[in-house]
Amino acid sequence: MQQPKTENPSALDRARDELYSHILRCGVLQAQIEHQSDWFDDTIEYMAERYPTLGEEDLAELRRLGERYCQPVIRHGPPVGATS
């Protein structure tokens, strides 16, 4: 049986989850790289205001996580069941 969480998520955890939600809602995944960069500039600035306890390192980590989330999946071989 799974134990309930006894501690609250950190500000960074909450900000990360919110950022992922924004990415999905705003269509950033389909945007060109330069547009994604502009979007992240604005969004991380917003997140800094929304989560004032996050320091510069936390905000940089948040951006790295978001940018990684937007990267396409790398395929290493043919799809399963493909014939040559």
MARGUTI-849017 format. One record per atom (N, C-alpha, C): residue in three letters; atom name; residue number from 1; x, y, z. Coordinates in Angstrom, 1 decimal. Atoms other than C-alpha are relative to their C-alpha. Layout:
<vonus>
<vonu residu="Ala" atome="CA" num="NUM" X="X" Y="Y" Z="Z"/>
...
</vonus>
This chain:
<vonus>
<vonu residu="Met" atome="N" num="1" X="0.8" Y="-1.2" Z="0.0"/>
<vonu residu="Met" atome="CA" num="1" X="0.0" Y="0.0" Z="0.0"/>
<vonu residu="Met" atome="C" num="1" X="0.9" Y="1.2" Z="0.0"/>
<vonu residu="Gln" atome="N" num="2" X="-0.8" Y="-1.2" Z="0.2"/>
<vonu residu="Gln" atome="CA" num="2" X="1.3" Y="3.4" Z="-1.0"/>
<vonu residu="Gln" atome="C" num="2" X="-0.2" Y="1.0" Z="1.2"/>
<vonu residu="Gln" atome="N" num="3" X="0.1" Y="-0.9" Z="-1.2"/>
<vonu residu="Gln" atome="CA" num="3" X="2.1" Y="5.8" Z="1.9"/>
<vonu residu="Gln" atome="C" num="3" X="-0.3" Y="1.4" Z="-0.6"/>
<vonu residu="Pro" atome="N" num="4" X="0.3" Y="-1.3" Z="0.4"/>
<vonu residu="Pro" atome="CA" num="4" X="0.6" Y="9.3" Z="1.6"/>
<vonu residu="Pro" atome="C" num="4" X="1.2" Y="0.9" Z="0.2"/>
<vonu residu="Lys" atome="N" num="5" X="-1.1" Y="-1.0" Z="-0.2"/>
<vonu residu="Lys" atome="CA" num="5" X="3.1" Y="12.2" Z="1.2"/>
<vonu residu="Lys" atome="C" num="5" X="-0.3" Y="0.8" Z="1.2"/>
<vonu residu="Thr" atome="N" num="6" X="0.1" Y="-0.8" Z="-1.2"/>
<vonu residu="Thr" atome="CA" num="6" X="3.7" Y="14.0" Z="4.4"/>
<vonu residu="Thr" atome="C" num="6" X="0.5" Y="1.4" Z="-0.1"/>
<vonu residu="Glu" atome="N" num="7" X="-0.6" Y="-1.3" Z="0.2"/>
<vonu residu="Glu" atome="CA" num="7" X="5.7" Y="16.9" Z="3.1"/>
<vonu residu="Glu" atome="C" num="7" X="-0.6" Y="0.7" Z="-1.3"/>
<vonu residu="Asn" atome="N" num="8" X="0.5" Y="-0.8" Z="1.2"/>
<vonu residu="Asn" atome="CA" num="8" X="4.5" Y="19.7" Z="0.7"/>
<vonu residu="Asn" atome="C" num="8" X="1.1" Y="0.0" Z="-1.0"/>
<vonu residu="Pro" atome="N" num="9" X="-1.0" Y="-0.1" Z="1.1"/>
<vonu residu="Pro" atome="CA" num="9" X="6.2" Y="19.9" Z="-2.7"/>
<vonu residu="Pro" atome="C" num="9" X="0.7" Y="1.4" Z="0.2"/>
<vonu residu="Ser" atome="N" num="10" X="-0.8" Y="-1.3" Z="-0.1"/>
<vonu residu="Ser" atome="CA" num="10" X="9.0" Y="22.6" Z="-2.8"/>
<vonu residu="Ser" atome="C" num="10" X="-0.6" Y="1.0" Z="-1.1"/>
<vonu residu="Ala" atome="N" num="11" X="0.4" Y="-1.1" Z="1.0"/>
<vonu residu="Ala" atome="CA" num="11" X="8.5" Y="25.9" Z="-4.7"/>
<vonu residu="Ala" atome="C" num="11" X="0.5" Y="-0.4" Z="-1.4"/>
<vonu residu="Leu" atome="N" num="12" X="-0.6" Y="0.4" Z="1.3"/>
<vonu residu="Leu" atome="CA" num="12" X="10.8" Y="24.5" Z="-7.4"/>
<vonu residu="Leu" atome="C" num="12" X="-0.9" Y="-1.1" Z="-0.7"/>
<vonu residu="Asp" atome="N" num="13" X="0.9" Y="1.0" Z="0.5"/>
<vonu residu="Asp" atome="CA" num="13" X="8.6" Y="21.4" Z="-7.8"/>
<vonu residu="Asp" atome="C" num="13" X="-1.3" Y="0.6" Z="-0.5"/>
<vonu residu="Arg" atome="N" num="14" X="1.3" Y="-0.6" Z="0.4"/>
<vonu residu="Arg" atome="CA" num="14" X="5.4" Y="23.5" Z="-8.0"/>
<vonu residu="Arg" atome="C" num="14" X="0.2" Y="0.8" Z="-1.3"/>
<vonu residu="Ala" atome="N" num="15" X="-0.3" Y="-0.8" Z="1.2"/>
<vonu residu="Ala" atome="CA" num="15" X="7.0" Y="25.9" Z="-10.5"/>
<vonu residu="Ala" atome="C" num="15" X="0.3" Y="-0.9" Z="-1.2"/>
<vonu residu="Arg" atome="N" num="16" X="-0.3" Y="0.9" Z="1.1"/>
<vonu residu="Arg" atome="CA" num="16" X="8.3" Y="23.0" Z="-12.6"/>
<vonu residu="Arg" atome="C" num="16" X="-1.3" Y="-0.6" Z="-0.6"/>
<vonu residu="Asp" atome="N" num="17" X="1.3" Y="0.6" Z="0.5"/>
<vonu residu="Asp" atome="CA" num="17" X="4.8" Y="21.4" Z="-12.8"/>
<vonu residu="Asp" atome="C" num="17" X="-0.8" Y="1.0" Z="-0.7"/>
<vonu residu="Glu" atome="N" num="18" X="0.7" Y="-1.0" Z="0.6"/>
<vonu residu="Glu" atome="CA" num="18" X="3.3" Y="24.7" Z="-13.6"/>
<vonu residu="Glu" atome="C" num="18" X="0.6" Y="0.4" Z="-1.4"/>
<vonu residu="Leu" atome="N" num="19" X="-0.7" Y="-0.2" Z="1.2"/>
<vonu residu="Leu" atome="CA" num="19" X="5.9" Y="25.3" Z="-16.3"/>
<vonu residu="Leu" atome="C" num="19" X="-0.4" Y="-1.0" Z="-1.1"/>
<vonu residu="Tyr" atome="N" num="20" X="0.3" Y="1.0" Z="0.9"/>
<vonu residu="Tyr" atome="CA" num="20" X="5.2" Y="22.0" Z="-17.9"/>
<vonu residu="Tyr" atome="C" num="20" X="-1.5" Y="0.1" Z="-0.5"/>
<vonu residu="Ser" atome="N" num="21" X="1.3" Y="-0.3" Z="0.4"/>
<vonu residu="Ser" atome="CA" num="21" X="1.5" Y="22.8" Z="-17.9"/>
<vonu residu="Ser" atome="C" num="21" X="-0.1" Y="1.1" Z="-1.0"/>
<vonu residu="His" atome="N" num="22" X="0.0" Y="-1.1" Z="1.0"/>
<vonu residu="His" atome="CA" num="22" X="2.1" Y="26.1" Z="-19.6"/>
<vonu residu="His" atome="C" num="22" X="0.6" Y="-0.4" Z="-1.3"/>
<vonu residu="Ile" atome="N" num="23" X="-0.6" Y="0.5" Z="1.2"/>
<vonu residu="Ile" atome="CA" num="23" X="4.3" Y="24.4" Z="-22.2"/>
<vonu residu="Ile" atome="C" num="23" X="-1.1" Y="-0.7" Z="-0.8"/>
<vonu residu="Leu" atome="N" num="24" X="1.0" Y="0.8" Z="0.7"/>
<vonu residu="Leu" atome="CA" num="24" X="1.5" Y="22.0" Z="-23.1"/>
<vonu residu="Leu" atome="C" num="24" X="-1.2" Y="0.9" Z="-0.5"/>
<vonu residu="Arg" atome="N" num="25" X="1.1" Y="-0.9" Z="0.3"/>
<vonu residu="Arg" atome="CA" num="25" X="-1.2" Y="24.7" Z="-23.1"/>
<vonu residu="Arg" atome="C" num="25" X="0.3" Y="1.0" Z="-1.1"/>
<vonu residu="Cys" atome="N" num="26" X="-0.4" Y="-1.1" Z="0.9"/>
<vonu residu="Cys" atome="CA" num="26" X="0.7" Y="27.3" Z="-25.1"/>
<vonu residu="Cys" atome="C" num="26" X="0.5" Y="-0.4" Z="-1.4"/>
<vonu residu="Gly" atome="N" num="27" X="-0.4" Y="0.5" Z="1.3"/>
<vonu residu="Gly" atome="CA" num="27" X="1.8" Y="25.1" Z="-28.0"/>
<vonu residu="Gly" atome="C" num="27" X="1.5" Y="0.2" Z="-0.2"/>
<vonu residu="Val" atome="N" num="28" X="-1.4" Y="-0.3" Z="0.1"/>
<vonu residu="Val" atome="CA" num="28" X="5.5" Y="25.8" Z="-27.3"/>
<vonu residu="Val" atome="C" num="28" X="0.7" Y="-1.2" Z="-0.7"/>
<vonu residu="Leu" atome="N" num="29" X="-0.7" Y="1.2" Z="0.6"/>
<vonu residu="Leu" atome="CA" num="29" X="6.4" Y="22.2" Z="-28.4"/>
<vonu residu="Leu" atome="C" num="29" X="0.1" Y="0.1" Z="-1.5"/>
<vonu residu="Gln" atome="N" num="30" X="0.0" Y="-0.1" Z="1.4"/>
<vonu residu="Gln" atome="CA" num="30" X="5.5" Y="23.1" Z="-32.0"/>
<vonu residu="Gln" atome="C" num="30" X="0.7" Y="1.2" Z="-0.5"/>
<vonu residu="Ala" atome="N" num="31" X="-0.6" Y="-1.3" Z="0.4"/>
<vonu residu="Ala" atome="CA" num="31" X="7.2" Y="26.5" Z="-32.0"/>
<vonu residu="Ala" atome="C" num="31" X="1.4" Y="-0.2" Z="-0.5"/>
<vonu residu="Gln" atome="N" num="32" X="-1.4" Y="0.0" Z="0.5"/>
<vonu residu="Gln" atome="CA" num="32" X="10.5" Y="27.2" Z="-33.8"/>
<vonu residu="Gln" atome="C" num="32" X="0.9" Y="0.3" Z="1.2"/>
<vonu residu="Ile" atome="N" num="33" X="-1.0" Y="-0.2" Z="-1.2"/>
<vonu residu="Ile" atome="CA" num="33" X="13.6" Y="27.3" Z="-31.5"/>
<vonu residu="Ile" atome="C" num="33" X="0.1" Y="1.4" Z="0.4"/>
<vonu residu="Glu" atome="N" num="34" X="-0.2" Y="-1.4" Z="-0.4"/>
<vonu residu="Glu" atome="CA" num="34" X="14.0" Y="31.1" Z="-31.6"/>
<vonu residu="Glu" atome="C" num="34" X="-1.3" Y="0.5" Z="0.7"/>
<vonu residu="His" atome="N" num="35" X="1.2" Y="-0.4" Z="-0.7"/>
<vonu residu="His" atome="CA" num="35" X="10.3" Y="31.5" Z="-30.6"/>
<vonu residu="His" atome="C" num="35" X="-0.1" Y="-0.7" Z="1.4"/>
<vonu residu="Gln" atome="N" num="36" X="0.0" Y="0.7" Z="-1.3"/>
<vonu residu="Gln" atome="CA" num="36" X="10.7" Y="28.9" Z="-27.8"/>
<vonu residu="Gln" atome="C" num="36" X="0.9" Y="0.8" Z="0.9"/>
<vonu residu="Ser" atome="N" num="37" X="-0.9" Y="-0.7" Z="-0.9"/>
<vonu residu="Ser" atome="CA" num="37" X="13.7" Y="30.9" Z="-26.5"/>
<vonu residu="Ser" atome="C" num="37" X="-0.7" Y="1.3" Z="0.5"/>
<vonu residu="Asp" atome="N" num="38" X="0.7" Y="-1.2" Z="-0.4"/>
<vonu residu="Asp" atome="CA" num="38" X="11.7" Y="34.1" Z="-26.5"/>
<vonu residu="Asp" atome="C" num="38" X="-1.1" Y="-0.3" Z="1.0"/>
<vonu residu="Trp" atome="N" num="39" X="1.0" Y="0.4" Z="-0.9"/>
<vonu residu="Trp" atome="CA" num="39" X="8.8" Y="32.3" Z="-24.8"/>
<vonu residu="Trp" atome="C" num="39" X="0.6" Y="-0.3" Z="1.4"/>
<vonu residu="Phe" atome="N" num="40" X="-0.6" Y="0.4" Z="-1.3"/>
<vonu residu="Phe" atome="CA" num="40" X="11.1" Y="30.9" Z="-22.1"/>
<vonu residu="Phe" atome="C" num="40" X="0.5" Y="1.3" Z="0.7"/>
<vonu residu="Asp" atome="N" num="41" X="-0.4" Y="-1.3" Z="-0.6"/>
<vonu residu="Asp" atome="CA" num="41" X="12.6" Y="34.4" Z="-21.5"/>
<vonu residu="Asp" atome="C" num="41" X="-1.2" Y="0.6" Z="0.8"/>
<vonu residu="Asp" atome="N" num="42" X="1.2" Y="-0.7" Z="-0.6"/>
<vonu residu="Asp" atome="CA" num="42" X="9.1" Y="35.8" Z="-20.8"/>
<vonu residu="Asp" atome="C" num="42" X="-0.5" Y="-0.9" Z="1.2"/>
<vonu residu="Thr" atome="N" num="43" X="0.7" Y="0.9" Z="-1.0"/>
<vonu residu="Thr" atome="CA" num="43" X="7.8" Y="32.7" Z="-18.9"/>
<vonu residu="Thr" atome="C" num="43" X="0.9" Y="-0.1" Z="1.3"/>
<vonu residu="Ile" atome="N" num="44" X="-0.8" Y="0.1" Z="-1.2"/>
<vonu residu="Ile" atome="CA" num="44" X="10.8" Y="32.4" Z="-16.6"/>
<vonu residu="Ile" atome="C" num="44" X="0.0" Y="1.3" Z="0.8"/>
<vonu residu="Glu" atome="N" num="45" X="0.2" Y="-1.3" Z="-0.7"/>
<vonu residu="Glu" atome="CA" num="45" X="10.5" Y="36.1" Z="-15.8"/>
<vonu residu="Glu" atome="C" num="45" X="-1.3" Y="0.0" Z="0.8"/>
<vonu residu="Tyr" atome="N" num="46" X="1.2" Y="0.2" Z="-0.7"/>
<vonu residu="Tyr" atome="CA" num="46" X="6.9" Y="35.4" Z="-14.9"/>
<vonu residu="Tyr" atome="C" num="46" X="0.1" Y="-0.9" Z="1.2"/>
<vonu residu="Met" atome="N" num="47" X="-0.2" Y="1.0" Z="-1.1"/>
<vonu residu="Met" atome="CA" num="47" X="7.8" Y="32.4" Z="-12.8"/>
<vonu residu="Met" atome="C" num="47" X="0.8" Y="0.6" Z="1.2"/>
<vonu residu="Ala" atome="N" num="48" X="-0.8" Y="-0.7" Z="-1.1"/>
<vonu residu="Ala" atome="CA" num="48" X="10.4" Y="34.5" Z="-10.9"/>
<vonu residu="Ala" atome="C" num="48" X="-0.9" Y="0.9" Z="0.9"/>
<vonu residu="Glu" atome="N" num="49" X="0.9" Y="-0.9" Z="-0.8"/>
<vonu residu="Glu" atome="CA" num="49" X="7.6" Y="36.9" Z="-9.9"/>
<vonu residu="Glu" atome="C" num="49" X="-1.0" Y="-0.9" Z="0.7"/>
<vonu residu="Arg" atome="N" num="50" X="1.0" Y="0.9" Z="-0.6"/>
<vonu residu="Arg" atome="CA" num="50" X="5.2" Y="34.1" Z="-9.1"/>
<vonu residu="Arg" atome="C" num="50" X="0.5" Y="-0.8" Z="1.2"/>
<vonu residu="Tyr" atome="N" num="51" X="-0.7" Y="0.7" Z="-1.1"/>
<vonu residu="Tyr" atome="CA" num="51" X="7.7" Y="32.2" Z="-7.0"/>
<vonu residu="Tyr" atome="C" num="51" X="1.2" Y="0.7" Z="0.5"/>
<vonu residu="Pro" atome="N" num="52" X="-1.1" Y="-0.8" Z="-0.4"/>
<vonu residu="Pro" atome="CA" num="52" X="9.8" Y="34.8" Z="-5.3"/>
<vonu residu="Pro" atome="C" num="52" X="1.1" Y="-0.7" Z="0.8"/>
<vonu residu="Thr" atome="N" num="53" X="-1.0" Y="0.7" Z="-0.7"/>
<vonu residu="Thr" atome="CA" num="53" X="11.6" Y="32.3" Z="-3.2"/>
<vonu residu="Thr" atome="C" num="53" X="1.1" Y="-0.8" Z="-0.8"/>
<vonu residu="Leu" atome="N" num="54" X="-1.0" Y="0.6" Z="0.9"/>
<vonu residu="Leu" atome="CA" num="54" X="13.4" Y="30.8" Z="-6.2"/>
<vonu residu="Leu" atome="C" num="54" X="1.1" Y="0.9" Z="-0.3"/>
<vonu residu="Gly" atome="N" num="55" X="-1.2" Y="-0.8" Z="0.3"/>
<vonu residu="Gly" atome="CA" num="55" X="16.9" Y="32.0" Z="-6.6"/>
<vonu residu="Gly" atome="C" num="55" X="0.4" Y="-0.2" Z="-1.5"/>
<vonu residu="Glu" atome="N" num="56" X="-0.4" Y="0.0" Z="1.4"/>
<vonu residu="Glu" atome="CA" num="56" X="18.8" Y="32.5" Z="-9.9"/>
<vonu residu="Glu" atome="C" num="56" X="0.4" Y="-1.5" Z="-0.4"/>
<vonu residu="Glu" atome="N" num="57" X="-0.3" Y="1.3" Z="0.3"/>
<vonu residu="Glu" atome="CA" num="57" X="20.1" Y="28.9" Z="-9.8"/>
<vonu residu="Glu" atome="C" num="57" X="-1.3" Y="-0.9" Z="-0.2"/>
<vonu residu="Asp" atome="N" num="58" X="1.2" Y="0.7" Z="0.1"/>
<vonu residu="Asp" atome="CA" num="58" X="16.6" Y="27.5" Z="-9.3"/>
<vonu residu="Asp" atome="C" num="58" X="-0.7" Y="0.4" Z="-1.3"/>
<vonu residu="Leu" atome="N" num="59" X="0.6" Y="-0.4" Z="1.2"/>
<vonu residu="Leu" atome="CA" num="59" X="15.3" Y="29.6" Z="-12.2"/>
<vonu residu="Leu" atome="C" num="59" X="0.7" Y="-0.5" Z="-1.2"/>
<vonu residu="Ala" atome="N" num="60" X="-0.8" Y="0.5" Z="1.1"/>
<vonu residu="Ala" atome="CA" num="60" X="18.2" Y="28.5" Z="-14.4"/>
<vonu residu="Ala" atome="C" num="60" X="-0.4" Y="-1.5" Z="-0.2"/>
<vonu residu="Glu" atome="N" num="61" X="0.3" Y="1.4" Z="0.0"/>
<vonu residu="Glu" atome="CA" num="61" X="17.4" Y="24.9" Z="-13.5"/>
<vonu residu="Glu" atome="C" num="61" X="-1.5" Y="-0.2" Z="-0.6"/>
<vonu residu="Leu" atome="N" num="62" X="1.3" Y="0.0" Z="0.5"/>
<vonu residu="Leu" atome="CA" num="62" X="13.7" Y="25.5" Z="-14.2"/>
<vonu residu="Leu" atome="C" num="62" X="0.0" Y="0.1" Z="-1.5"/>
<vonu residu="Arg" atome="N" num="63" X="-0.1" Y="-0.2" Z="1.5"/>
<vonu residu="Arg" atome="CA" num="63" X="14.5" Y="26.8" Z="-17.7"/>
<vonu residu="Arg" atome="C" num="63" X="0.6" Y="-1.2" Z="-0.7"/>
<vonu residu="Arg" atome="N" num="64" X="-0.6" Y="1.2" Z="0.6"/>
<vonu residu="Arg" atome="CA" num="64" X="16.8" Y="23.8" Z="-18.4"/>
<vonu residu="Arg" atome="C" num="64" X="-1.0" Y="-1.1" Z="-0.1"/>
<vonu residu="Leu" atome="N" num="65" X="1.0" Y="1.1" Z="0.0"/>
<vonu residu="Leu" atome="CA" num="65" X="14.1" Y="21.4" Z="-17.4"/>
<vonu residu="Leu" atome="C" num="65" X="-1.1" Y="0.2" Z="-1.0"/>
<vonu residu="Gly" atome="N" num="66" X="1.0" Y="-0.3" Z="1.0"/>
<vonu residu="Gly" atome="CA" num="66" X="11.5" Y="23.2" Z="-19.6"/>
<vonu residu="Gly" atome="C" num="66" X="0.6" Y="-0.2" Z="-1.4"/>
<vonu residu="Glu" atome="N" num="67" X="-0.6" Y="0.2" Z="1.4"/>
<vonu residu="Glu" atome="CA" num="67" X="13.9" Y="23.3" Z="-22.6"/>
<vonu residu="Glu" atome="C" num="67" X="0.2" Y="-1.4" Z="-0.3"/>
<vonu residu="Arg" atome="N" num="68" X="-0.2" Y="1.5" Z="0.3"/>
<vonu residu="Arg" atome="CA" num="68" X="14.7" Y="19.6" Z="-22.2"/>
<vonu residu="Arg" atome="C" num="68" X="-1.4" Y="-0.6" Z="-0.2"/>
<vonu residu="Tyr" atome="N" num="69" X="1.4" Y="0.5" Z="0.1"/>
<vonu residu="Tyr" atome="CA" num="69" X="10.9" Y="18.9" Z="-21.9"/>
<vonu residu="Tyr" atome="C" num="69" X="-0.4" Y="0.2" Z="-1.5"/>
<vonu residu="Cys" atome="N" num="70" X="0.4" Y="-0.4" Z="1.4"/>
<vonu residu="Cys" atome="CA" num="70" X="10.5" Y="20.6" Z="-25.4"/>
<vonu residu="Cys" atome="C" num="70" X="0.8" Y="-0.8" Z="-1.0"/>
<vonu residu="Gln" atome="N" num="71" X="-0.8" Y="0.7" Z="1.0"/>
<vonu residu="Gln" atome="CA" num="71" X="13.2" Y="18.5" Z="-27.1"/>
<vonu residu="Gln" atome="C" num="71" X="-0.7" Y="-1.2" Z="-0.5"/>
<vonu residu="Pro" atome="N" num="72" X="0.7" Y="1.2" Z="0.6"/>
<vonu residu="Pro" atome="CA" num="72" X="12.0" Y="15.8" Z="-29.5"/>
<vonu residu="Pro" atome="C" num="72" X="0.7" Y="-1.2" Z="0.5"/>
<vonu residu="Val" atome="N" num="73" X="-0.5" Y="1.3" Z="-0.3"/>
<vonu residu="Val" atome="CA" num="73" X="12.5" Y="12.2" Z="-28.7"/>
<vonu residu="Val" atome="C" num="73" X="1.0" Y="-0.5" Z="-1.0"/>
<vonu residu="Ile" atome="N" num="74" X="-1.0" Y="0.5" Z="0.9"/>
<vonu residu="Ile" atome="CA" num="74" X="15.6" Y="10.7" Z="-30.2"/>
<vonu residu="Ile" atome="C" num="74" X="-0.3" Y="-1.5" Z="-0.3"/>
<vonu residu="Arg" atome="N" num="75" X="0.2" Y="1.4" Z="0.4"/>
<vonu residu="Arg" atome="CA" num="75" X="15.0" Y="7.5" Z="-32.2"/>
<vonu residu="Arg" atome="C" num="75" X="1.4" Y="-0.6" Z="-0.3"/>
<vonu residu="His" atome="N" num="76" X="-1.3" Y="0.6" Z="0.2"/>
<vonu residu="His" atome="CA" num="76" X="17.9" Y="5.1" Z="-32.1"/>
<vonu residu="His" atome="C" num="76" X="-0.1" Y="-1.2" Z="-1.0"/>
<vonu residu="Gly" atome="N" num="77" X="0.1" Y="1.1" Z="0.9"/>
<vonu residu="Gly" atome="CA" num="77" X="16.6" Y="2.5" Z="-34.5"/>
<vonu residu="Gly" atome="C" num="77" X="-1.3" Y="0.0" Z="-0.7"/>
<vonu residu="Pro" atome="N" num="78" X="1.3" Y="0.1" Z="0.6"/>
<vonu residu="Pro" atome="CA" num="78" X="13.7" Y="1.4" Z="-36.6"/>
<vonu residu="Pro" atome="C" num="78" X="-1.1" Y="-0.4" Z="1.0"/>
<vonu residu="Pro" atome="N" num="79" X="1.1" Y="0.3" Z="-0.9"/>
<vonu residu="Pro" atome="CA" num="79" X="10.3" Y="1.1" Z="-35.0"/>
<vonu residu="Pro" atome="C" num="79" X="-0.1" Y="-1.5" Z="0.2"/>
<vonu residu="Val" atome="N" num="80" X="0.2" Y="1.4" Z="-0.3"/>
<vonu residu="Val" atome="CA" num="80" X="9.5" Y="-2.2" Z="-33.4"/>
<vonu residu="Val" atome="C" num="80" X="-1.0" Y="-0.5" Z="-1.0"/>
<vonu residu="Gly" atome="N" num="81" X="0.8" Y="0.7" Z="1.0"/>
<vonu residu="Gly" atome="CA" num="81" X="8.0" Y="-4.6" Z="-35.9"/>
<vonu residu="Gly" atome="C" num="81" X="0.2" Y="0.5" Z="-1.4"/>
<vonu residu="Ala" atome="N" num="82" X="-0.3" Y="-0.5" Z="1.4"/>
<vonu residu="Ala" atome="CA" num="82" X="9.5" Y="-2.7" Z="-38.9"/>
<vonu residu="Ala" atome="C" num="82" X="0.8" Y="-1.1" Z="-0.7"/>
<vonu residu="Thr" atome="N" num="83" X="-0.8" Y="0.9" Z="0.8"/>
<vonu residu="Thr" atome="CA" num="83" X="10.8" Y="-4.8" Z="-41.7"/>
<vonu residu="Thr" atome="C" num="83" X="0.9" Y="0.7" Z="-0.9"/>
<vonu residu="Ser" atome="N" num="84" X="-0.9" Y="-0.7" Z="0.9"/>
<vonu residu="Ser" atome="CA" num="84" X="13.8" Y="-4.0" Z="-43.8"/>
<vonu residu="Ser" atome="C" num="84" X="-0.1" Y="-0.4" Z="-1.4"/>
</vonus>
